[in-house]
């Protein structure tokens, strides 16, 4: 994960100073030869990120193994497999930024400086776009069950996944364009060079709207329709898959909200204490990191009643959490078809 630092510098294209958001440098003063371990807050964030790296890589690797190799390929396993791949790629890049935090020196060069930032936003956009796709899939399955039974295929789900990743990649390109390295006394830093406040504001607002606000409005509409429909028909026996999906959406919202809030506040730095923004961005990016390792945890603890299944294996819990979705949807669709066959007015 990238760590924020507010850097003031003169831009030759403008006659005033502006802020450049640098996610990788945890200190304001590059002249002082400090290490992260000498400050409790930085050392704590370092420990938390190491823990999230271990849990995120191992947890998502297990989900990929189960959904990709141990379970029958369905629309639902396609969704969750793609989410796990996105989270795994992001967690796999954490050691670069963990090393940078510990040494306060970016030793990996310009390419990795750009790439680690690109992967961060690729993870953010791909995750939210996949959650949008899953929400739309749930909504169609509930509102048009017979149509969904006939047209809801693995191939179409795979196409949606590919499109989601392409859109996410396109929206992550600014990281490749504006990310850069700079030499400071005794160290190299990885930072953003927006070359003007308008570029910075445009990127921040675009990420906030396309990667947070608009997707969540769409998701909320889908879930409102689902809730109304299910209350009317009461045709599903299990609410577990909806609980899992709701937990994934809520987790994404809570994890990424602080980050977006402080990024937007940073656009008006003259109104706030720079140190407060700096700390908020550090905490916000760390909380955003947590989203990538919390997803497999949700599969475990919400797939079945944890107290009843405590002695069963973790792999079984994950498989049940993912597979329960398909079984519930199949029961719903089958019952809907049967009712239509009898001339029922329920869908």
PyMOL commands that set and color helices and strands:
alter all, ss='L'
color gray80, all
select helices_A, chain A and resi 36-38+40-70+75-92+94-103+109-143+145-151+154-171+173-178+197-233+240-271+274-303+314-341
alter helices_A, ss='H'
color red, helices_A
select strands_A, chain A and resi 5-10+17-22+179-184+187-192
alter strands_A, ss='S'
color yellow, strands_A
deselect
rebuild
show_as cartoon
